[in-house]
Amino acid sequence: MKRSLTNKIRFVMDELIPPIARDNRWFMYPFFVLAYRRTNVADIMDFKRRVWRMSDEEYDAFYSSLDSVSRRRDTDVNDMTLEMIDKDVGTDITSLLDVGCGGGYLLRLLRARHPEIRFHGTDVFPSHSNLEGITYRRGHADQLPFESKSIDVVICCHVIEHLKDPRAAVAELNRVARKKVIIAVPRQRPFFYTLDEHIQFFQYAEQLTDLVGLTNFSCELIDGDWYYVGTAE
């Protein structure tokens, strides 16, 4: 199921269904069953309550074991945002890092279009065998395994909304980036029962722009997602 479609479904559920029903456990149960492909979804439904007590190892294991509709698509980035990223990467850079690269869809797409750039990826998974020509390092967004100002463009798409400490992660993006920071997050109302394991919510652009804290930036709504580009400082 493509990102643009799930964004439309989320809009209907979050904006058109009364909150008293939208955030009711019994109302949402069948949607969780459909999204996660099993009937025993209590652990998923209670994730927002449990995540704050998880160790890093438990957190990584949880995400490694997920089998949901959203996990089976190539990327969480919608098509319009993919094109914007390709345009904003530019022609005057030599290195790019995708933080939370998942299976590497975005990195492979950009590498095919910009073979002259050195590409790097990082995520919580132990290894990736399908990232040929791309340097992969395991790591968390709040402790990136890269030197300060060592990467021209640092990209982080649909990751921050999953993090317990987004401020620490954004500080790391800013630390590593030499020229640009590019971020995509969903525009989303804060509900407890969401079909996406999100624990941070960005209903308004200012919630993202204030979090990142860069002076020169643009932030626009693209097909249901906030798209942020900031000049590294």
C-alpha positions as CSV (number, residue, x, y, z in Angstrom):
1,M,0.0,0.0,0.0
2,K,1.7,3.2,-1.2
3,R,2.3,6.1,1.2
4,S,-0.1,8.5,-0.6
5,L,-2.9,6.1,-0.1
6,T,-2.2,5.5,3.6
7,N,-2.0,9.3,4.1
8,K,-5.5,9.6,2.6
9,I,-6.8,6.8,4.9
10,R,-5.2,8.6,7.9
11,F,-6.8,11.9,6.9
12,V,-10.3,10.3,6.8
13,M,-9.8,8.5,10.1
14,D,-8.2,11.4,12.0
15,E,-10.1,14.3,10.5
16,L,-13.6,12.9,9.8
17,I,-14.2,10.4,12.6
18,P,-15.2,11.9,16.0
19,P,-12.3,11.7,18.4
20,I,-14.4,9.8,21.0
21,A,-14.7,6.9,18.5
22,R,-11.4,7.4,16.7
23,D,-9.3,6.9,19.8
24,N,-11.5,4.1,21.3
25,R,-9.6,0.8,21.7
26,W,-12.5,-1.4,20.6
27,F,-13.3,0.7,17.6
28,M,-9.7,0.6,16.5
29,Y,-9.1,-3.1,17.1
30,P,-10.3,-4.4,13.7
31,F,-8.1,-1.8,12.0
32,F,-5.0,-3.1,13.9
33,V,-5.9,-6.7,13.0
34,L,-6.0,-5.7,9.3
35,A,-2.8,-3.6,9.5
36,Y,-0.7,-6.1,11.4
37,R,-2.0,-9.3,9.9
38,R,-2.8,-11.0,13.2
39,T,-5.6,-11.1,15.8
40,N,-3.4,-10.8,18.9
41,V,-2.5,-7.1,18.6
42,A,-2.5,-6.1,22.3
43,D,1.3,-5.5,22.3
44,I,1.0,-3.2,19.3
45,M,-2.0,-1.4,20.6
46,D,-0.2,-0.7,23.9
47,F,3.1,0.2,22.2
48,K,2.9,3.9,23.1
49,R,2.6,2.9,26.8
50,R,5.4,0.3,26.7
51,V,8.0,2.1,24.6
52,W,9.2,4.4,27.3
53,R,10.4,1.5,29.4
54,M,12.0,-0.3,26.5
55,S,15.8,-0.7,26.4
56,D,17.6,-0.1,23.1
57,E,17.8,-3.8,22.5
58,E,14.1,-4.3,23.1
59,Y,13.3,-1.3,20.9
60,D,15.4,-2.7,18.1
61,A,13.9,-6.2,18.4
62,F,10.4,-4.7,18.3
63,Y,11.0,-3.0,15.0
64,S,12.9,-5.9,13.5
65,S,10.0,-8.2,14.1
66,L,7.2,-6.0,12.8
67,D,5.1,-7.4,9.9
68,S,2.5,-4.8,9.0
69,V,1.1,-3.4,5.8
70,S,3.3,-0.4,5.9
71,R,6.5,-2.5,6.4
72,R,5.8,-4.3,3.1
73,R,6.0,-1.3,0.9
74,D,9.3,-0.2,-0.7
75,T,9.4,3.2,1.1
76,D,7.5,5.4,3.5
77,V,8.3,8.4,1.3
78,N,5.5,9.6,-1.0
79,D,6.3,10.0,-4.7
80,M,6.1,13.8,-4.7
81,T,8.5,14.0,-1.8
82,L,10.9,11.6,-3.5
83,E,11.1,14.0,-6.5
84,M,11.6,17.0,-4.1
85,I,14.5,15.1,-2.4
86,D,16.1,14.3,-5.8
87,K,15.9,18.0,-6.7
88,D,17.2,19.3,-3.4
89,V,20.1,16.9,-3.3
90,G,21.7,19.2,-6.0
91,T,24.8,18.8,-8.1
92,D,27.4,20.3,-5.8
93,I,27.7,17.6,-3.1
94,T,30.0,14.6,-2.7
95,S,28.4,12.7,0.2
96,L,24.9,11.8,1.4
97,L,23.6,10.0,4.5
98,D,20.2,8.5,4.9
99,V,19.4,8.1,8.6
100,G,16.9,5.3,9.2
101,C,17.4,4.0,5.7
102,G,15.4,0.8,6.2
103,G,15.9,-1.5,3.2
104,G,17.7,1.3,1.3
105,Y,15.0,2.2,-1.3
106,L,15.8,5.9,-1.2
107,L,19.6,5.4,-1.3
108,R,19.4,3.0,-4.3
109,L,17.1,5.5,-6.2
110,L,19.4,8.4,-5.5
111,R,22.5,6.4,-6.4
112,A,21.1,5.5,-9.8
113,R,20.5,9.2,-10.5
114,H,23.7,10.6,-8.9
115,P,26.4,7.9,-9.2
116,E,29.1,10.5,-8.5
117,I,28.0,10.9,-4.8
118,R,29.3,8.7,-1.9
119,F,26.2,7.3,-0.2
120,H,25.9,6.2,3.4
121,G,23.0,4.6,5.3
122,T,22.4,3.9,9.0
123,D,19.6,2.1,10.8
124,V,19.1,-0.1,13.9
125,F,19.2,-3.4,11.9
126,P,22.4,-5.5,12.1
127,S,23.4,-5.5,8.4
128,H,22.1,-5.0,4.9
129,S,23.3,-7.3,2.1
130,N,21.3,-5.4,-0.6
131,L,23.1,-2.1,-0.4
132,E,25.7,-2.6,-3.0
133,G,28.0,0.5,-3.4
134,I,26.5,2.1,-0.3
135,T,28.3,2.2,3.0
136,Y,26.1,1.0,5.8
137,R,26.7,1.4,9.5
138,R,24.4,0.2,12.3
139,G,23.5,3.0,14.7
140,H,20.7,5.0,16.4
141,A,19.6,8.4,15.2
142,D,20.6,10.0,18.5
143,Q,24.2,8.6,18.3
144,L,25.2,8.7,14.7
145,P,28.5,6.9,13.9
146,F,29.9,9.7,11.8
147,E,32.2,12.6,12.4
148,S,30.9,16.2,12.8
149,K,30.4,18.0,9.5
150,S,31.5,14.9,7.6
151,I,28.5,14.5,5.3
152,D,27.2,17.1,2.8
153,V,23.5,16.2,2.9
154,V,21.8,14.3,5.8
155,I,18.4,12.9,5.1
156,C,15.9,11.5,7.7
157,C,12.5,10.5,6.4
158,H,9.7,9.1,8.6
159,V,12.0,8.3,11.5
160,I,11.7,11.2,14.0
161,E,8.1,10.4,14.8
162,H,9.2,7.0,16.1
163,L,11.9,8.3,18.5
164,K,11.7,8.6,22.3
165,D,14.2,11.5,22.2
166,P,13.7,13.4,18.9
167,R,15.6,16.5,20.1
168,A,18.8,14.4,20.6
169,A,18.3,12.9,17.1
170,V,17.9,16.2,15.4
171,A,21.0,17.5,17.2
172,E,22.9,14.6,15.7
173,L,21.5,15.4,12.2
174,N,22.7,19.0,12.5
175,R,26.1,17.9,13.9
176,V,26.9,15.5,11.0
177,A,25.5,17.7,8.2
178,R,27.9,20.0,6.3
179,K,25.5,21.6,3.9
180,K,21.8,20.5,4.2
181,V,19.4,18.6,6.5
182,I,16.3,17.1,4.8
183,I,13.5,15.7,7.0
184,A,10.1,14.2,6.2
185,V,7.5,13.5,8.8
186,P,3.7,12.9,8.6
187,R,1.3,15.6,9.4
188,Q,-0.7,13.9,12.0
189,R,-3.0,14.5,15.0
190,P,-1.9,13.0,18.3
191,F,-4.0,9.9,18.9
192,F,-3.0,7.0,21.1
193,Y,-4.3,4.2,18.8
194,T,-2.4,4.9,15.5
195,L,-1.5,2.2,13.0
196,D,2.1,3.2,12.7
197,E,4.0,3.0,16.1
198,H,4.4,6.8,16.1
199,I,5.1,8.4,19.5
200,Q,5.8,12.0,18.2
201,F,3.3,14.0,16.3
202,F,3.6,17.0,14.0
203,Q,0.2,18.4,13.4
204,Y,1.7,21.9,12.7
205,A,4.8,22.8,10.8
206,E,6.1,24.9,13.7
207,Q,6.4,21.7,15.8
208,L,9.0,20.4,13.3
209,T,10.7,23.7,12.5
210,D,11.2,24.6,16.2
211,L,12.5,21.1,16.9
212,V,15.1,21.3,14.2
213,G,16.2,24.8,15.1
214,L,18.0,25.9,12.0
215,T,17.9,29.5,10.9
216,N,17.5,29.1,7.1
217,F,14.9,26.5,6.1
218,S,11.8,25.8,4.1
219,C,9.0,23.5,5.3
220,E,5.9,22.6,3.2
221,L,3.1,20.1,3.2
222,I,3.4,17.6,0.4
223,D,0.7,15.0,-0.1
224,G,0.1,14.7,3.7
225,D,3.7,14.9,4.9
226,W,5.8,17.8,6.1
227,Y,8.9,18.2,4.0
228,Y,11.8,20.2,5.6
229,V,15.0,21.4,4.1
230,G,17.4,23.4,6.2
231,T,20.9,24.9,5.7
232,A,23.4,23.3,8.0
233,E,25.1,25.6,10.5
